[in-house]
Amino acid sequence: MFPTPARVFLTRGIGVHRHALTAFELALRDADIEQQNLVYVSSIVPPHCLSIPREVGVETLKPGDITFCVMARIETNEPGRRIHASVGLARPADPDGYGYISEHHGFGQTAAQSGDHAEDLAASMLASTLGLELDPEVAWNERRSIYEHSNLVIESLSITAATEGDAHGRWTCAVSAAVFLFS
């Protein structure tokens, strides 16, 4: 059994290459997580798991480590096609409670739209576990205000990799990830 993650950091990257797999590798390099054996996990931020800056988290990684993450990934080889990959994170005010991470990826949204959507997904999942009844049709900014005034959600944030497909039809890949650390 694996230990519970103690820290988490958010990262993102974009890669372009004539091969889709190499574009993905280049996106991981841009995100500084290419030397890891990545294991995708679902969406829970453990209690007392600290959010740390990307630079601090990357410094602790060792090549070949088994590294758990929540990742959003998207590729296209269509010139000019807008792509986005976002990860959102929300945690409760009570440090003994757990939080949520969401992944969101697709076509057509701006970085801001995608990031807001991912953050809204994570915060909405958390809010529902805390007993907040919210109308999903209400705009994210209104729901964010309700969360902030409820004193139940202490932090929500997102990170997004967004770009357009390469003009020459090469594969373009965007990734965003929440990377867990055990120490």
C-alpha positions as CSV (number, residue, x, y, z in Angstrom):
1,M,0.0,0.0,0.0
2,F,1.2,3.5,-0.8
3,P,1.5,6.3,1.7
4,T,-0.8,9.2,1.6
5,P,0.6,12.2,-0.4
6,A,1.9,15.0,1.7
7,R,2.2,17.7,-1.0
8,V,0.8,18.5,-4.4
9,F,1.9,20.9,-7.2
10,L,0.3,22.0,-10.4
11,T,2.1,22.1,-13.7
12,R,1.4,22.4,-17.5
13,G,3.1,22.0,-20.8
14,I,2.7,22.1,-24.6
15,G,4.6,20.1,-27.2
16,V,4.6,20.0,-31.0
17,H,6.1,17.3,-33.2
18,R,5.3,15.3,-36.3
19,H,4.5,12.2,-34.1
20,A,1.7,12.4,-31.5
21,L,3.7,10.4,-28.9
22,T,6.7,12.8,-29.3
23,A,4.4,15.8,-29.0
24,F,3.2,14.3,-25.7
25,E,6.8,13.8,-24.5
26,L,7.6,17.4,-25.4
27,A,4.6,18.6,-23.4
28,L,5.7,16.5,-20.4
29,R,9.2,18.1,-20.8
30,D,7.6,21.6,-20.9
31,A,5.8,20.6,-17.7
32,D,9.1,19.3,-16.1
33,I,7.6,15.8,-15.4
34,E,9.0,13.9,-18.4
35,Q,11.5,11.8,-16.4
36,Q,8.8,10.3,-14.2
37,N,6.9,7.0,-14.5
38,L,3.5,8.7,-14.3
39,V,0.5,6.8,-12.7
40,Y,-2.8,8.5,-13.2
41,V,-5.1,8.6,-10.2
42,S,-8.5,10.0,-9.5
43,S,-9.6,13.2,-8.0
44,I,-9.0,13.3,-4.2
45,V,-6.7,15.8,-2.4
46,P,-5.9,14.1,1.0
47,P,-6.4,16.0,4.2
48,H,-3.4,18.0,5.2
49,C,-1.8,17.8,1.7
50,L,0.0,21.0,1.1
51,S,-0.1,22.9,-2.2
52,I,3.5,23.9,-3.2
53,P,4.9,25.9,-6.1
54,R,5.9,24.0,-9.2
55,E,9.5,24.9,-8.9
56,V,9.7,23.4,-5.4
57,G,7.9,20.2,-6.4
58,V,10.0,19.6,-9.5
59,E,13.2,19.9,-7.5
60,T,12.2,16.9,-5.4
61,L,11.5,14.6,-8.4
62,K,14.1,11.9,-9.3
63,P,14.3,10.3,-12.7
64,G,12.4,7.0,-12.9
65,D,10.3,7.6,-9.7
66,I,6.8,6.3,-9.7
67,T,4.8,9.5,-9.6
68,F,1.1,9.8,-9.0
69,C,-0.8,12.6,-10.8
70,V,-4.2,13.7,-12.0
71,M,-3.7,14.7,-15.7
72,A,-5.7,16.4,-18.4
73,R,-4.4,15.8,-21.9
74,I,-5.5,16.8,-25.4
75,E,-3.9,16.5,-28.9
76,T,-4.7,17.7,-32.4
77,N,-3.0,17.7,-35.8
78,E,-5.6,20.2,-37.2
79,P,-3.9,23.5,-38.1
80,G,-5.3,26.4,-36.0
81,R,-7.6,24.2,-33.9
82,R,-7.9,25.6,-30.4
83,I,-7.1,23.0,-27.6
84,H,-7.1,23.2,-23.9
85,A,-6.2,21.0,-20.9
86,S,-7.0,22.1,-17.4
87,V,-6.8,20.8,-13.8
88,G,-8.8,22.4,-11.1
89,L,-8.3,22.0,-7.3
90,A,-10.6,22.8,-4.4
91,R,-10.1,22.1,-0.7
92,P,-12.2,22.7,2.4
93,A,-11.5,25.2,5.2
94,D,-11.2,22.2,7.6
95,P,-7.7,20.8,7.1
96,D,-9.0,17.4,8.3
97,G,-11.3,17.3,5.3
98,Y,-10.4,16.1,1.8
99,G,-10.5,18.1,-1.4
100,Y,-11.1,17.5,-5.1
101,I,-9.1,17.7,-8.3
102,S,-10.9,17.8,-11.7
103,E,-9.6,17.4,-15.2
104,H,-11.1,19.2,-18.2
105,H,-9.9,19.1,-21.8
106,G,-11.3,19.7,-25.2
107,F,-11.5,22.0,-28.2
108,G,-12.5,25.6,-28.7
109,Q,-12.3,27.1,-25.2
110,T,-9.8,29.8,-24.2
111,A,-7.4,29.2,-21.3
112,A,-9.5,31.3,-19.0
113,Q,-12.7,29.5,-19.9
114,S,-11.1,26.1,-19.5
115,G,-9.5,27.0,-16.2
116,D,-12.7,28.4,-14.8
117,H,-14.6,25.3,-15.9
118,A,-12.0,22.9,-14.2
119,E,-12.0,25.0,-11.0
120,D,-15.8,25.1,-11.0
121,L,-16.0,21.3,-11.4
122,A,-13.6,20.7,-8.4
123,A,-15.4,23.3,-6.2
124,S,-18.8,21.9,-7.1
125,M,-17.8,18.3,-6.3
126,L,-16.4,19.6,-3.0
127,A,-19.4,21.7,-2.2
128,S,-21.8,18.8,-2.7
129,T,-19.9,16.7,-0.2
130,L,-20.0,19.6,2.3
131,G,-23.8,19.9,2.0
132,L,-24.0,23.1,-0.1
133,E,-27.0,23.0,-2.4
134,L,-26.2,25.1,-5.5
135,D,-27.8,25.6,-8.9
136,P,-25.5,24.3,-11.6
137,E,-27.0,26.8,-14.0
138,V,-25.8,29.8,-12.0
139,A,-22.6,31.4,-13.3
140,W,-19.3,30.2,-11.8
141,N,-18.5,33.7,-10.4
142,E,-21.8,33.6,-8.4
143,R,-21.1,30.1,-7.1
144,R,-17.5,31.1,-6.2
145,S,-18.9,34.0,-4.1
146,I,-21.3,31.6,-2.3
147,Y,-18.4,29.2,-1.6
148,E,-16.3,32.0,-0.2
149,H,-19.1,33.2,2.0
150,S,-19.9,29.8,3.3
151,N,-16.5,29.4,5.0
152,L,-16.5,25.8,3.8
153,V,-14.2,26.1,0.7
154,I,-10.9,27.7,1.5
155,E,-9.0,27.3,-1.8
156,S,-9.9,26.7,-5.4
157,L,-7.5,27.2,-8.2
158,S,-6.7,25.9,-11.7
159,I,-3.9,25.6,-14.2
160,T,-4.4,25.4,-18.0
161,A,-2.3,24.6,-21.0
162,A,-4.0,26.1,-24.1
163,T,-2.8,26.6,-27.6
164,E,-3.7,26.2,-31.3
165,G,-2.8,23.3,-33.5
166,D,0.5,23.8,-35.4
167,A,0.1,25.7,-38.6
168,H,1.9,22.9,-40.6
169,G,-0.3,20.1,-39.3
170,R,2.2,18.7,-36.8
171,W,0.7,17.1,-33.7
172,T,0.2,19.6,-30.9
173,C,-0.3,18.3,-27.3
174,A,-1.4,20.2,-24.2
175,V,-1.1,18.7,-20.7
176,S,-2.0,20.0,-17.2
177,A,-1.3,17.9,-14.1
178,A,-1.6,17.9,-10.3
179,V,1.5,16.0,-9.1
180,F,1.5,14.3,-5.7
181,L,4.6,14.0,-3.5
182,F,5.0,11.8,-0.5
183,S,7.5,13.8,1.5
